[in-house]
Amino acid sequence: MKPAPRIEELDDSSAYEKVLTLPYGEIAPFVIGHLTRPTLPMISVWIIAGASLFLTVWFWPGLNYPSAGPGIAAGLATGIILLPLLLIPVHEGLHLIPFRLAGAKDIRFGADLRQGIIYVTAHRFVAGTRLFSIVALTPLIIITAAFTALILFSPDWWKWILSITLFVHSTMCAGDTALMGFMNSFAGRRVYTWDDADKNEAYFYASKQT
């Protein structure tokens, strides 16, 4: 695989153009604006969210299965709040692993509670579309696979809880897939991104030639 260009090379306007500067404070509006764009990554999230929402309704206690377990209120609190909170460090840790394996040294975590986002970023580390896609999809794939297996082998009440949590987690992946879809929207051009965590900004570049 061809090494990613250095930041200085990306700033060379003869070879690349900067196609987006994304301040961290504007991530939520960016994601909302890309939710309905039919890119393959976003469609994947829609499918997982739709399937988990269907399972949430199907396994709802008392609907198709006996109303067992601690109760509706306890189940909703567990599936919507408790388990998603416990998943946050797992989700972000799964983002970190591909960055670390690719050689990123200065990896940072952050949060913007006003936007409801938590993120991991590799400061001044250039990532191409392939690496960024791996970073973006790793939590979605691994956690979805794990929860699917758990749902298959759990008691009915826990099938319901885990389906709720899987739905919540799929919505947590919308930001990753929106950015991935954006990077894949430049057909035939090489696309790279890097973050300046000190300035709280992400930059995206596309080659001027295919």
C-alpha positions in Angstrom: 0.0 0.0 0.0 1.3 3.4 -1.0 2.4 5.5 2.0 0.1 8.5 2.8 1.5 11.9 1.8 2.9 14.2 4.5 0.9 17.2 5.6 3.2 19.5 3.7 2.5 17.5 0.5 -1.2 17.8 1.0 -0.9 21.6 1.4 0.9 21.7 -2.0 -2.0 23.1 -4.1 -0.5 21.7 -7.3 -1.3 18.1 -6.3 -4.1 18.3 -3.8 -7.0 20.5 -2.9 -8.5 21.0 0.5 -12.2 20.0 0.1 -13.4 20.4 3.7 -12.3 22.0 7.0 -14.5 20.5 9.7 -14.4 22.2 13.2 -15.2 19.7 15.9 -17.9 22.1 17.0 -19.7 21.5 13.7 -19.6 17.7 13.6 -23.2 17.2 14.5 -24.7 19.5 11.8 -22.3 17.9 9.3 -23.6 14.4 10.3 -27.2 15.4 10.2 -26.7 16.8 6.8 -25.4 13.5 5.5 -27.8 11.1 7.2 -30.0 10.8 4.2 -27.3 10.5 1.6 -27.4 6.9 0.2 -23.8 6.0 0.6 -22.9 2.4 1.3 -21.6 3.1 4.9 -24.8 5.0 5.8 -27.0 2.4 4.2 -25.3 -0.2 6.4 -26.1 1.8 9.5 -29.7 2.2 8.4 -30.1 -1.5 7.9 -28.6 -2.3 11.3 -30.7 0.3 13.0 -33.8 -0.9 11.2 -33.2 -4.5 12.0 -32.5 -3.8 15.7 -35.5 -1.6 16.0 -37.7 -4.4 14.5 -36.2 -6.9 17.1 -36.9 -4.4 19.9 -40.5 -4.4 19.0 -40.6 -8.2 18.3 -39.1 -9.1 21.7 -41.1 -6.4 23.6 -42.2 -8.1 26.8 -45.8 -9.2 26.6 -46.1 -8.7 22.9 -44.9 -12.0 21.3 -43.2 -13.4 24.4 -44.1 -13.6 28.1 -43.6 -10.5 30.1 -40.7 -11.8 32.2 -37.7 -10.1 33.8 -37.4 -7.1 36.1 -39.9 -5.0 34.1 -40.3 -2.5 31.3 -38.8 0.5 33.1 -35.7 -1.4 34.2 -35.3 -2.8 30.8 -35.5 0.5 29.0 -33.0 2.1 31.5 -30.6 -0.8 30.9 -30.9 -0.9 27.1 -31.0 2.9 26.5 -28.7 4.2 29.2 -26.6 1.7 31.2 -25.3 -0.6 28.4 -24.7 2.2 25.9 -22.6 4.0 28.5 -20.6 0.8 29.2 -20.1 0.5 25.4 -18.5 3.9 25.0 -14.9 3.0 26.1 -15.2 -0.3 24.1 -16.4 1.6 21.0 -13.6 4.3 21.2 -11.0 1.7 22.1 -11.9 -0.2 18.9 -11.3 3.0 16.9 -7.9 3.4 18.6 -6.5 0.0 17.7 -6.3 0.5 13.9 -4.8 4.0 14.4 -2.2 2.5 16.7 -1.4 -0.4 14.4 -1.0 2.1 11.5 1.7 4.0 13.5 -0.2 6.9 15.0 1.5 8.1 18.2 -0.5 11.1 19.5 -4.0 9.6 19.9 -6.5 11.7 21.9 -10.0 11.2 23.3 -12.5 14.0 23.5 -16.2 14.8 24.0 -18.6 17.6 23.2 -21.7 17.0 25.4 -23.6 19.9 23.7 -23.5 17.9 20.4 -23.7 14.5 22.2 -20.5 13.2 20.6 -17.5 11.4 22.0 -14.5 10.9 19.7 -10.9 9.6 19.3 -8.5 11.4 17.0 -4.9 10.9 15.9 -3.2 14.3 16.1 -1.4 15.4 12.9 -1.6 11.8 11.5 -2.6 11.5 7.8 -5.1 8.7 7.0 -6.2 7.7 3.6 -9.7 6.4 2.7 -8.8 2.8 3.3 -7.4 3.4 6.8 -10.1 5.8 7.7 -12.7 3.2 6.6 -11.1 0.6 8.9 -11.0 3.0 11.8 -14.7 4.0 11.2 -16.1 0.5 10.7 -14.3 -1.5 13.3 -16.6 -0.7 16.2 -19.7 -1.0 14.1 -18.7 -4.5 12.7 -17.3 -6.0 15.9 -20.0 -4.7 18.3 -22.8 -5.6 15.9 -21.5 -9.1 15.5 -21.1 -9.6 19.2 -24.6 -8.3 20.0 -26.1 -10.4 17.3 -24.6 -13.5 18.8 -25.7 -12.5 22.3 -29.2 -11.9 21.1 -29.4 -15.4 19.5 -28.4 -17.1 22.7 -30.0 -15.0 25.4 -33.3 -15.4 27.3 -36.2 -13.5 25.8 -36.0 -10.5 28.2 -32.3 -10.0 27.4 -33.0 -10.4 23.7 -35.2 -7.3 24.0 -32.6 -5.3 26.1 -29.7 -6.2 23.7 -31.8 -5.3 20.7 -32.4 -1.8 22.2 -28.7 -1.4 22.9 -27.8 -2.4 19.4 -30.2 0.2 18.0 -28.6 2.9 20.2 -25.1 1.8 19.2 -25.9 1.9 15.5 -27.0 5.6 15.9 -23.7 6.2 17.7 -21.9 5.1 14.5 -23.7 7.6 12.3 -20.9 10.2 12.6 -18.2 7.6 11.6 -20.2 6.5 8.5 -21.1 10.0 7.5 -17.4 11.0 7.3 -16.5 7.7 5.6 -19.2 8.3 3.0 -17.9 11.8 2.4 -14.4 10.5 1.8 -15.8 7.9 -0.6 -17.7 10.5 -2.6 -14.7 11.6 -4.7 -14.8 8.9 -7.3 -11.4 8.1 -8.8 -9.5 10.6 -6.6 -7.2 9.9 -3.7 -8.6 11.3 -0.5 -6.8 11.9 2.8 -7.6 13.4 6.2 -5.8 14.6 9.3 -6.8 16.3 12.5 -5.3 19.2 14.4 -6.5 18.2 17.9 -5.0 21.5 19.3 -7.2 23.5 17.0 -10.1 21.1 17.2 -10.3 20.8 13.4 -10.3 18.0 10.8 -9.1 18.6 7.3 -9.9 16.6 4.1 -8.0 16.7 0.9 -8.6 15.2 -2.6 -6.0 14.7 -5.3 -6.4 16.9 -8.4 -5.7 13.9 -10.6 -7.1 10.4 -10.5 
